Amino acid sequence: MSKQPSPATEPWEPGIIARYLTVAGATVDVRGGGDHASMTCLGCSLHYSAFGEQRTRELAQGHAEKCRALPRPAVTP
Ligand SMILES: [Zn+2]
């Protein structure tokens, strides 16, 4: 039996520049950089891609502090 993977220790996908842990244990990933960054919440699927890197990081952090959507469990058929 393998342990449940923790969002804090999972390897990051290529392209992710920052990752924020939400209060429910999901993650908000920030990709890109410069004027073209994007963020995706893996709990509630919120996605922003219209802002620069600094603003996107702020949005991601702010969202991570409020989002209570649980991460989708890994399904093994
Ligand atoms: Zn969310």
PDB file of the backbone (N, CA, C, O) and the ligand in Angstrom, with CONECT records:
HET     ZN  A 101       1
ATOM      1  N   MET A   1       0.847  -1.197   0.000  1.00  0.00           N
ATOM      2  CA  MET A   1       0.000   0.000   0.000  1.00  0.00           C
ATOM      3  C   MET A   1       0.884   1.250   0.000  1.00  0.00           C
ATOM      4  O   MET A   1       1.807   1.364   0.807  1.00  0.00           O
ATOM      5  N   SER A   2       0.603   2.160  -0.886  1.00  0.00           N
ATOM      6  CA  SER A   2       1.379   3.394  -0.914  1.00  0.00           C
ATOM      7  C   SER A   2       0.628   4.487  -0.174  1.00  0.00           C
ATOM      8  O   SER A   2      -0.600   4.487  -0.098  1.00  0.00           O
ATOM      9  N   LYS A   3       1.388   5.400   0.358  1.00  0.00           N
ATOM     10  CA  LYS A   3       0.771   6.514   1.085  1.00  0.00           C
ATOM     11  C   LYS A   3       0.032   7.447   0.133  1.00  0.00           C
ATOM     12  O   LYS A   3       0.402   7.580  -1.033  1.00  0.00           O
ATOM     13  N   GLN A   4      -1.002   8.081   0.634  1.00  0.00           N
ATOM     14  CA  GLN A   4      -1.697   9.110  -0.134  1.00  0.00           C
ATOM     15  C   GLN A   4      -0.707  10.234  -0.459  1.00  0.00           C
ATOM     16  O   GLN A   4      -0.048  10.750   0.444  1.00  0.00           O
ATOM     17  N   PRO A   5      -0.594  10.619  -1.735  1.00  0.00           N
ATOM     18  CA  PRO A   5       0.377  11.676  -2.050  1.00  0.00           C
ATOM     19  C   PRO A   5      -0.027  13.007  -1.418  1.00  0.00           C
ATOM     20  O   PRO A   5      -1.209  13.348  -1.364  1.00  0.00           O
ATOM     21  N   SER A   6       0.947  13.736  -0.951  1.00  0.00           N
ATOM     22  CA  SER A   6       0.683  15.047  -0.365  1.00  0.00           C
ATOM     23  C   SER A   6       0.942  16.131  -1.404  1.00  0.00           C
ATOM     24  O   SER A   6       1.932  16.055  -2.132  1.00  0.00           O
ATOM     25  N   PRO A   7       0.073  17.138  -1.490  1.00  0.00           N
ATOM     26  CA  PRO A   7       0.283  18.203  -2.478  1.00  0.00           C
ATOM     27  C   PRO A   7       1.613  18.914  -2.291  1.00  0.00           C
ATOM     28  O   PRO A   7       2.158  19.476  -3.242  1.00  0.00           O
ATOM     29  N   ALA A   8       2.141  18.891  -1.070  1.00  0.00           N
ATOM     30  CA  ALA A   8       3.379  19.615  -0.801  1.00  0.00           C
ATOM     31  C   ALA A   8       4.605  18.874  -1.318  1.00  0.00           C
ATOM     32  O   ALA A   8       5.654  19.486  -1.520  1.00  0.00           O
ATOM     33  N   THR A   9       4.489  17.565  -1.535  1.00  0.00           N
ATOM     34  CA  THR A   9       5.660  16.803  -1.944  1.00  0.00           C
ATOM     35  C   THR A   9       5.536  16.244  -3.355  1.00  0.00           C
ATOM     36  O   THR A   9       6.510  15.728  -3.902  1.00  0.00           O
ATOM     37  N   GLU A  10       4.345  16.339  -3.952  1.00  0.00           N
ATOM     38  CA  GLU A  10       4.195  15.891  -5.334  1.00  0.00           C
ATOM     39  C   GLU A  10       5.120  16.684  -6.247  1.00  0.00           C
ATOM     40  O   GLU A  10       5.310  17.883  -6.041  1.00  0.00           O
ATOM     41  N   PRO A  11       5.696  16.036  -7.251  1.00  0.00           N
ATOM     42  CA  PRO A  11       6.508  16.805  -8.203  1.00  0.00           C
ATOM     43  C   PRO A  11       5.634  17.788  -8.984  1.00  0.00           C
ATOM     44  O   PRO A  11       4.492  17.483  -9.329  1.00  0.00           O
ATOM     45  N   TRP A  12       6.180  18.951  -9.250  1.00  0.00           N
ATOM     46  CA  TRP A  12       5.435  19.945 -10.011  1.00  0.00           C
ATOM     47  C   TRP A  12       5.481  19.602 -11.486  1.00  0.00           C
ATOM     48  O   TRP A  12       6.493  19.128 -12.001  1.00  0.00           O
ATOM     49  N   GLU A  13       4.365  19.849 -12.157  1.00  0.00           N
ATOM     50  CA  GLU A  13       4.365  19.701 -13.611  1.00  0.00           C
ATOM     51  C   GLU A  13       5.275  20.765 -14.224  1.00  0.00           C
ATOM     52  O   GLU A  13       5.441  21.840 -13.649  1.00  0.00           O
ATOM     53  N   PRO A  14       5.861  20.476 -15.379  1.00  0.00           N
ATOM     54  CA  PRO A  14       6.692  21.491 -16.040  1.00  0.00           C
ATOM     55  C   PRO A  14       5.870  22.751 -16.315  1.00  0.00           C
ATOM     56  O   PRO A  14       4.713  22.662 -16.726  1.00  0.00           O
ATOM     57  N   GLY A  15       6.456  23.900 -16.093  1.00  0.00           N
ATOM     58  CA  GLY A  15       5.756  25.148 -16.379  1.00  0.00           C
ATOM     59  C   GLY A  15       5.154  25.824 -15.165  1.00  0.00           C
ATOM     60  O   GLY A  15       4.812  27.005 -15.213  1.00  0.00           O
ATOM     61  N   ILE A  16       5.023  25.083 -14.076  1.00  0.00           N
ATOM     62  CA  ILE A  16       4.474  25.696 -12.870  1.00  0.00           C
ATOM     63  C   ILE A  16       5.559  26.526 -12.183  1.00  0.00           C
ATOM     64  O   ILE A  16       6.645  26.025 -11.895  1.00  0.00           O
ATOM     65  N   ILE A  17       5.253  27.802 -11.923  1.00  0.00           N
ATOM     66  CA  ILE A  17       6.252  28.671 -11.300  1.00  0.00           C
ATOM     67  C   ILE A  17       5.946  28.923  -9.842  1.00  0.00           C
ATOM     68  O   ILE A  17       6.827  29.344  -9.091  1.00  0.00           O
ATOM     69  N   ALA A  18       4.716  28.676  -9.423  1.00  0.00           N
ATOM     70  CA  ALA A  18       4.364  28.859  -8.012  1.00  0.00           C
ATOM     71  C   ALA A  18       3.157  27.989  -7.711  1.00  0.00           C
ATOM     72  O   ALA A  18       2.320  27.739  -8.579  1.00  0.00           O
ATOM     73  N   ARG A  19       3.082  27.531  -6.468  1.00  0.00           N
ATOM     74  CA  ARG A  19       1.967  26.678  -6.089  1.00  0.00           C
ATOM     75  C   ARG A  19       1.543  27.057  -4.681  1.00  0.00           C
ATOM     76  O   ARG A  19       2.368  27.135  -3.771  1.00  0.00           O
ATOM     77  N   TYR A  20       0.256  27.292  -4.512  1.00  0.00           N
ATOM     78  CA  TYR A  20      -0.287  27.679  -3.209  1.00  0.00           C
ATOM     79  C   TYR A  20      -1.222  26.591  -2.709  1.00  0.00           C
ATOM     80  O   TYR A  20      -2.026  26.050  -3.468  1.00  0.00           O
ATOM     81  N   LEU A  21      -1.108  26.281  -1.440  1.00  0.00           N
ATOM     82  CA  LEU A  21      -1.948  25.254  -0.828  1.00  0.00           C
ATOM     83  C   LEU A  21      -3.208  25.908  -0.273  1.00  0.00           C
ATOM     84  O   LEU A  21      -3.125  26.863   0.499  1.00  0.00           O
ATOM     85  N   THR A  22      -4.376  25.395  -0.665  1.00  0.00           N
ATOM     86  CA  THR A  22      -5.609  25.980  -0.158  1.00  0.00           C
ATOM     87  C   THR A  22      -5.934  25.417   1.220  1.00  0.00           C
ATOM     88  O   THR A  22      -5.346  24.429   1.660  1.00  0.00           O
ATOM     89  N   VAL A  23      -6.881  26.064   1.890  1.00  0.00           N
ATOM     90  CA  VAL A  23      -7.256  25.628   3.236  1.00  0.00           C
ATOM     91  C   VAL A  23      -7.857  24.230   3.228  1.00  0.00           C
ATOM     92  O   VAL A  23      -7.907  23.573   4.268  1.00  0.00           O
ATOM     93  N   ALA A  24      -8.312  23.770   2.072  1.00  0.00           N
ATOM     94  CA  ALA A  24      -8.909  22.432   1.989  1.00  0.00           C
ATOM     95  C   ALA A  24      -7.912  21.377   1.535  1.00  0.00           C
ATOM     96  O   ALA A  24      -8.249  20.195   1.467  1.00  0.00           O
ATOM     97  N   GLY A  25      -6.678  21.796   1.219  1.00  0.00           N
ATOM     98  CA  GLY A  25      -5.668  20.823   0.831  1.00  0.00           C
ATOM     99  C   GLY A  25      -5.518  20.656  -0.671  1.00  0.00           C
ATOM    100  O   GLY A  25      -4.751  19.806  -1.122  1.00  0.00           O
ATOM    101  N   ALA A  26      -6.240  21.453  -1.455  1.00  0.00           N
ATOM    102  CA  ALA A  26      -6.013  21.469  -2.903  1.00  0.00           C
ATOM    103  C   ALA A  26      -4.850  22.426  -3.187  1.00  0.00           C
ATOM    104  O   ALA A  26      -4.295  23.019  -2.262  1.00  0.00           O
ATOM    105  N   THR A  27      -4.488  22.575  -4.436  1.00  0.00           N
ATOM    106  CA  THR A  27      -3.435  23.528  -4.763  1.00  0.00           C
ATOM    107  C   THR A  27      -3.911  24.476  -5.850  1.00  0.00           C
ATOM    108  O   THR A  27      -4.763  24.136  -6.671  1.00  0.00           O
ATOM    109  N   VAL A  28      -3.336  25.680  -5.835  1.00  0.00           N
ATOM    110  CA  VAL A  28      -3.534  26.651  -6.895  1.00  0.00           C
ATOM    111  C   VAL A  28      -2.191  26.792  -7.606  1.00  0.00           C
ATOM    112  O   VAL A  28      -1.209  27.232  -7.008  1.00  0.00           O
ATOM    113  N   ASP A  29      -2.153  26.421  -8.872  1.00  0.00           N
ATOM    114  CA  ASP A  29      -0.902  26.438  -9.622  1.00  0.00           C
ATOM    115  C   ASP A  29      -0.811  27.701 -10.471  1.00  0.00           C
ATOM    116  O   ASP A  29      -1.784  28.105 -11.107  1.00  0.00           O
ATOM    117  N   VAL A  30       0.360  28.313 -10.473  1.00  0.00           N
ATOM    118  CA  VAL A  30       0.613  29.474 -11.324  1.00  0.00           C
ATOM    119  C   VAL A  30       1.609  29.059 -12.399  1.00  0.00           C
ATOM    120  O   VAL A  30       2.657  28.482 -12.109  1.00  0.00           O
ATOM    121  N   ARG A  31       1.261  29.364 -13.635  1.00  0.00           N
ATOM    122  CA  ARG A  31       2.121  29.029 -14.769  1.00  0.00           C
ATOM    123  C   ARG A  31       2.459  30.286 -15.557  1.00  0.00           C
ATOM    124  O   ARG A  31       1.809  31.322 -15.411  1.00  0.00           O
ATOM    125  N   GLY A  32       3.477  30.180 -16.387  1.00  0.00           N
ATOM    126  CA  GLY A  32       3.833  31.286 -17.262  1.00  0.00           C
ATOM    127  C   GLY A  32       4.713  32.288 -16.544  1.00  0.00           C
ATOM    128  O   GLY A  32       5.501  31.917 -15.674  1.00  0.00           O
ATOM    129  N   GLY A  33       4.583  33.553 -16.903  1.00  0.00           N
ATOM    130  CA  GLY A  33       5.402  34.571 -16.274  1.00  0.00           C
ATOM    131  C   GLY A  33       5.317  35.850 -17.085  1.00  0.00           C
ATOM    132  O   GLY A  33       4.681  35.900 -18.138  1.00  0.00           O
ATOM    133  N   GLY A  34       5.971  36.878 -16.574  1.00  0.00           N
ATOM    134  CA  GLY A  34       5.943  38.157 -17.270  1.00  0.00           C
ATOM    135  C   GLY A  34       4.521  38.690 -17.352  1.00  0.00           C
ATOM    136  O   GLY A  34       3.809  38.733 -16.349  1.00  0.00           O
ATOM    137  N   ASP A  35       4.114  39.093 -18.540  1.00  0.00           N
ATOM    138  CA  ASP A  35       2.773  39.647 -18.720  1.00  0.00           C
ATOM    139  C   ASP A  35       1.733  38.573 -19.005  1.00  0.00           C
ATOM    140  O   ASP A  35       0.544  38.871 -19.115  1.00  0.00           O
ATOM    141  N   HIS A  36       2.171  37.336 -19.122  1.00  0.00           N
ATOM    142  CA  HIS A  36       1.250  36.269 -19.513  1.00  0.00           C
ATOM    143  C   HIS A  36       1.320  35.097 -18.544  1.00  0.00           C
ATOM    144  O   HIS A  36       1.830  34.027 -18.878  1.00  0.00           O
ATOM    145  N   ALA A  37       0.806  35.312 -17.352  1.00  0.00           N
ATOM    146  CA  ALA A  37       0.756  34.239 -16.369  1.00  0.00           C
ATOM    147  C   ALA A  37      -0.684  33.747 -16.258  1.00  0.00           C
ATOM    148  O   ALA A  37      -1.626  34.446 -16.631  1.00  0.00           O
ATOM    149  N   SER A  38      -0.832  32.542 -15.744  1.00  0.00           N
ATOM    150  CA  SER A  38      -2.176  32.028 -15.524  1.00  0.00           C
ATOM    151  C   SER A  38      -2.186  31.236 -14.227  1.00  0.00           C
ATOM    152  O   SER A  38      -1.155  30.727 -13.786  1.00  0.00           O
ATOM    153  N   MET A  39      -3.355  31.140 -13.628  1.00  0.00           N
ATOM    154  CA  MET A  39      -3.482  30.326 -12.421  1.00  0.00           C
ATOM    155  C   MET A  39      -4.674  29.404 -12.561  1.00  0.00           C
ATOM    156  O   MET A  39      -5.677  29.748 -13.185  1.00  0.00           O
ATOM    157  N   THR A  40      -4.551  28.230 -11.973  1.00  0.00           N
ATOM    158  CA  THR A  40      -5.636  27.264 -11.982  1.00  0.00           C
ATOM    159  C   THR A  40      -5.776  26.672 -10.591  1.00  0.00           C
ATOM    160  O   THR A  40      -4.794  26.193 -10.024  1.00  0.00           O
ATOM    161  N   CYS A  41      -6.982  26.696 -10.032  1.00  0.00           N
ATOM    162  CA  CYS A  41      -7.243  26.056  -8.755  1.00  0.00           C
ATOM    163  C   CYS A  41      -7.675  24.614  -9.023  1.00  0.00           C
ATOM    164  O   CYS A  41      -8.629  24.368  -9.762  1.00  0.00           O
ATOM    165  N   LEU A  42      -6.969  23.678  -8.419  1.00  0.00           N
ATOM    166  CA  LEU A  42      -7.305  22.274  -8.646  1.00  0.00           C
ATOM    167  C   LEU A  42      -8.441  21.804  -7.742  1.00  0.00           C
ATOM    168  O   LEU A  42      -8.878  20.656  -7.828  1.00  0.00           O
ATOM    169  N   GLY A  43      -8.914  22.696  -6.878  1.00  0.00           N
ATOM    170  CA  GLY A  43     -10.067  22.363  -6.045  1.00  0.00           C
ATOM    171  C   GLY A  43     -11.363  22.692  -6.760  1.00  0.00           C
ATOM    172  O   GLY A  43     -12.216  21.825  -6.949  1.00  0.00           O
ATOM    173  N   CYS A  44     -11.508  23.963  -7.162  1.00  0.00           N
ATOM    174  CA  CYS A  44     -12.785  24.410  -7.738  1.00  0.00           C
ATOM    175  C   CYS A  44     -12.678  24.731  -9.223  1.00  0.00           C
ATOM    176  O   CYS A  44     -13.665  25.145  -9.832  1.00  0.00           O
ATOM    177  N   SER A  45     -11.492  24.549  -9.824  1.00  0.00           N
ATOM    178  CA  SER A  45     -11.279  24.778 -11.252  1.00  0.00           C
ATOM    179  C   SER A  45     -11.294  26.247 -11.658  1.00  0.00           C
ATOM    180  O   SER A  45     -11.373  26.562 -12.846  1.00  0.00           O
ATOM    181  N   LEU A  46     -11.220  27.147 -10.680  1.00  0.00           N
ATOM    182  CA  LEU A  46     -11.124  28.567 -11.024  1.00  0.00           C
ATOM    183  C   LEU A  46      -9.869  28.794 -11.860  1.00  0.00           C
ATOM    184  O   LEU A  46      -8.807  28.247 -11.562  1.00  0.00           O
ATOM    185  N   HIS A  47     -10.000  29.605 -12.909  1.00  0.00           N
ATOM    186  CA  HIS A  47      -8.863  29.840 -13.798  1.00  0.00           C
ATOM    187  C   HIS A  47      -8.807  31.305 -14.194  1.00  0.00           C
ATOM    188  O   HIS A  47      -9.803  31.880 -14.632  1.00  0.00           O
ATOM    189  N   TYR A  48      -7.635  31.901 -14.036  1.00  0.00           N
ATOM    190  CA  TYR A  48      -7.411  33.266 -14.523  1.00  0.00           C
ATOM    191  C   TYR A  48      -6.220  33.243 -15.452  1.00  0.00           C
ATOM    192  O   TYR A  48      -5.223  32.581 -15.165  1.00  0.00           O
ATOM    193  N   SER A  49      -6.308  33.950 -16.555  1.00  0.00           N
ATOM    194  CA  SER A  49      -5.144  34.013 -17.434  1.00  0.00           C
ATOM    195  C   SER A  49      -4.987  35.397 -18.053  1.00  0.00           C
ATOM    196  O   SER A  49      -4.304  35.554 -19.065  1.00  0.00           O
ATOM    197  N   ALA A  50      -5.619  36.400 -17.446  1.00  0.00           N
ATOM    198  CA  ALA A  50      -5.625  37.723 -18.075  1.00  0.00           C
ATOM    199  C   ALA A  50      -4.673  38.705 -17.409  1.00  0.00           C
ATOM    200  O   ALA A  50      -4.685  39.893 -17.729  1.00  0.00           O
ATOM    201  N   PHE A  51      -3.838  38.214 -16.475  1.00  0.00           N
ATOM    202  CA  PHE A  51      -3.025  39.150 -15.700  1.00  0.00           C
ATOM    203  C   PHE A  51      -1.550  38.800 -15.801  1.00  0.00           C
ATOM    204  O   PHE A  51      -1.178  37.715 -16.250  1.00  0.00           O
ATOM    205  N   GLY A  52      -0.721  39.741 -15.375  1.00  0.00           N
ATOM    206  CA  GLY A  52       0.721  39.502 -15.323  1.00  0.00           C
ATOM    207  C   GLY A  52       1.084  38.621 -14.142  1.00  0.00           C
ATOM    208  O   GLY A  52       0.238  38.255 -13.327  1.00  0.00           O
ATOM    209  N   GLU A  53       2.380  38.289 -14.073  1.00  0.00           N
ATOM    210  CA  GLU A  53       2.824  37.329 -13.067  1.00  0.00           C
ATOM    211  C   GLU A  53       2.561  37.803 -11.632  1.00  0.00           C
ATOM    212  O   GLU A  53       2.066  37.042 -10.802  1.00  0.00           O
ATOM    213  N   GLN A  54       2.897  39.066 -11.350  1.00  0.00           N
ATOM    214  CA  GLN A  54       2.744  39.543  -9.970  1.00  0.00           C
ATOM    215  C   GLN A  54       1.282  39.502  -9.534  1.00  0.00           C
ATOM    216  O   GLN A  54       0.966  39.010  -8.452  1.00  0.00           O
ATOM    217  N   ARG A  55       0.402  40.015 -10.373  1.00  0.00           N
ATOM    218  CA  ARG A  55      -1.023  40.050 -10.046  1.00  0.00           C
ATOM    219  C   ARG A  55      -1.579  38.627  -9.951  1.00  0.00           C
ATOM    220  O   ARG A  55      -2.407  38.328  -9.090  1.00  0.00           O
ATOM    221  N   THR A  56      -1.122  37.776 -10.827  1.00  0.00           N
ATOM    222  CA  THR A  56      -1.613  36.394 -10.825  1.00  0.00           C
ATOM    223  C   THR A  56      -1.211  35.679  -9.539  1.00  0.00           C
ATOM    224  O   THR A  56      -2.002  34.927  -8.969  1.00  0.00           O
ATOM    225  N   ARG A  57       0.026  35.916  -9.079  1.00  0.00           N
ATOM    226  CA  ARG A  57       0.462  35.326  -7.806  1.00  0.00           C
ATOM    227  C   ARG A  57      -0.395  35.830  -6.648  1.00  0.00           C
ATOM    228  O   ARG A  57      -0.746  35.065  -5.750  1.00  0.00           O
ATOM    229  N   GLU A  58      -0.730  37.125  -6.671  1.00  0.00           N
ATOM    230  CA  GLU A  58      -1.570  37.685  -5.612  1.00  0.00           C
ATOM    231  C   GLU A  58      -2.960  37.051  -5.633  1.00  0.00           C
ATOM    232  O   GLU A  58      -3.515  36.699  -4.592  1.00  0.00           O
ATOM    233  N   LEU A  59      -3.507  36.915  -6.837  1.00  0.00           N
ATOM    234  CA  LEU A  59      -4.828  36.296  -6.970  1.00  0.00           C
ATOM    235  C   LEU A  59      -4.797  34.849  -6.479  1.00  0.00           C
ATOM    236  O   LEU A  59      -5.717  34.392  -5.800  1.00  0.00           O
ATOM    237  N   ALA A  60      -3.734  34.142  -6.829  1.00  0.00           N
ATOM    238  CA  ALA A  60      -3.613  32.737  -6.444  1.00  0.00           C
ATOM    239  C   ALA A  60      -3.520  32.604  -4.927  1.00  0.00           C
ATOM    240  O   ALA A  60      -4.165  31.745  -4.326  1.00  0.00           O
ATOM    241  N   GLN A  61      -2.708  33.466  -4.318  1.00  0.00           N
ATOM    242  CA  GLN A  61      -2.564  33.396  -2.868  1.00  0.00           C
ATOM    243  C   GLN A  61      -3.872  33.754  -2.172  1.00  0.00           C
ATOM    244  O   GLN A  61      -4.289  33.086  -1.226  1.00  0.00           O
ATOM    245  N   GLY A  62      -4.518  34.828  -2.658  1.00  0.00           N
ATOM    246  CA  GLY A  62      -5.787  35.239  -2.066  1.00  0.00           C
ATOM    247  C   GLY A  62      -6.848  34.157  -2.207  1.00  0.00           C
ATOM    248  O   GLY A  62      -7.626  33.916  -1.283  1.00  0.00           O
ATOM    249  N   HIS A  63      -6.879  33.514  -3.352  1.00  0.00           N
ATOM    250  CA  HIS A  63      -7.860  32.452  -3.573  1.00  0.00           C
ATOM    251  C   HIS A  63      -7.568  31.240  -2.689  1.00  0.00           C
ATOM    252  O   HIS A  63      -8.485  30.623  -2.148  1.00  0.00           O
ATOM    253  N   ALA A  64      -6.290  30.908  -2.550  1.00  0.00           N
ATOM    254  CA  ALA A  64      -5.908  29.741  -1.745  1.00  0.00           C
ATOM    255  C   ALA A  64      -6.344  29.912  -0.291  1.00  0.00           C
ATOM    256  O   ALA A  64      -6.651  28.937   0.394  1.00  0.00           O
ATOM    257  N   GLU A  65      -6.367  31.165   0.171  1.00  0.00           N
ATOM    258  CA  GLU A  65      -6.762  31.415   1.562  1.00  0.00           C
ATOM    259  C   GLU A  65      -8.255  31.244   1.777  1.00  0.00           C
ATOM    260  O   GLU A  65      -8.699  31.072   2.913  1.00  0.00           O
ATOM    261  N   LYS A  66      -9.041  31.289   0.703  1.00  0.00           N
ATOM    262  CA  LYS A  66     -10.498  31.249   0.835  1.00  0.00           C
ATOM    263  C   LYS A  66     -11.139  29.983   0.294  1.00  0.00           C
ATOM    264  O   LYS A  66     -12.219  29.599   0.741  1.00  0.00           O
ATOM    265  N   CYS A  67     -10.482  29.324  -0.669  1.00  0.00           N
ATOM    266  CA  CYS A  67     -11.124  28.224  -1.365  1.00  0.00           C
ATOM    267  C   CYS A  67     -11.251  27.009  -0.450  1.00  0.00           C
ATOM    268  O   CYS A  67     -10.264  26.562   0.135  1.00  0.00           O
ATOM    269  N   ARG A  68     -12.435  26.491  -0.330  1.00  0.00           N
ATOM    270  CA  ARG A  68     -12.662  25.313   0.508  1.00  0.00           C
ATOM    271  C   ARG A  68     -13.098  24.103  -0.321  1.00  0.00           C
ATOM    272  O   ARG A  68     -13.549  23.097   0.226  1.00  0.00           O
ATOM    273  N   ALA A  69     -12.961  24.210  -1.629  1.00  0.00           N
ATOM    274  CA  ALA A  69     -13.293  23.058  -2.469  1.00  0.00           C
ATOM    275  C   ALA A  69     -12.239  21.976  -2.289  1.00  0.00           C
ATOM    276  O   ALA A  69     -11.041  22.259  -2.307  1.00  0.00           O
ATOM    277  N   LEU A  70     -12.678  20.762  -2.118  1.00  0.00           N
ATOM    278  CA  LEU A  70     -11.750  19.663  -1.939  1.00  0.00           C
ATOM    279  C   LEU A  70     -11.114  19.280  -3.271  1.00  0.00           C
ATOM    280  O   LEU A  70     -11.764  19.354  -4.313  1.00  0.00           O
ATOM    281  N   PRO A  71      -9.854  18.873  -3.242  1.00  0.00           N
ATOM    282  CA  PRO A  71      -9.246  18.373  -4.483  1.00  0.00           C
ATOM    283  C   PRO A  71      -9.957  17.116  -4.944  1.00  0.00           C
ATOM    284  O   PRO A  71     -10.411  16.310  -4.132  1.00  0.00           O
ATOM    285  N   ARG A  72     -10.047  16.960  -6.243  1.00  0.00           N
ATOM    286  CA  ARG A  72     -10.666  15.751  -6.791  1.00  0.00           C
ATOM    287  C   ARG A  72      -9.814  14.541  -6.426  1.00  0.00           C
ATOM    288  O   ARG A  72      -8.617  14.521  -6.712  1.00  0.00           O
ATOM    289  N   PRO A  73     -10.412  13.538  -5.804  1.00  0.00           N
ATOM    290  CA  PRO A  73      -9.599  12.377  -5.412  1.00  0.00           C
ATOM    291  C   PRO A  73      -9.108  11.613  -6.636  1.00  0.00           C
ATOM    292  O   PRO A  73      -9.784  11.540  -7.662  1.00  0.00           O
ATOM    293  N   ALA A  74      -7.935  11.056  -6.499  1.00  0.00           N
ATOM    294  CA  ALA A  74      -7.411  10.210  -7.576  1.00  0.00           C
ATOM    295  C   ALA A  74      -8.260   8.948  -7.649  1.00  0.00           C
ATOM    296  O   ALA A  74      -8.416   8.236  -6.657  1.00  0.00           O
ATOM    297  N   VAL A  75      -8.809   8.677  -8.832  1.00  0.00           N
ATOM    298  CA  VAL A  75      -9.704   7.534  -8.983  1.00  0.00           C
ATOM    299  C   VAL A  75      -8.943   6.358  -9.591  1.00  0.00           C
ATOM    300  O   VAL A  75      -8.314   6.478 -10.643  1.00  0.00           O
ATOM    301  N   THR A  76      -9.015   5.248  -8.919  1.00  0.00           N
ATOM    302  CA  THR A  76      -8.411   4.044  -9.493  1.00  0.00           C
ATOM    303  C   THR A  76      -9.529   3.091  -9.894  1.00  0.00           C
ATOM    304  O   THR A  76     -10.220   2.547  -9.032  1.00  0.00           O
ATOM    305  N   PRO A  77      -9.712   2.886 -11.192  1.00  0.00           N
ATOM    306  CA  PRO A  77     -10.822   2.063 -11.674  1.00  0.00           C
ATOM    307  C   PRO A  77     -10.694   0.589 -11.279  1.00  0.00           C
ATOM    308  O   PRO A  77     -11.559  -0.218 -11.618  1.00  0.00           O
TER     309      PRO A  77
HETATM  310 ZN    ZN A 101     -10.594  27.144  -5.689  1.00  0.00          ZN2+
END
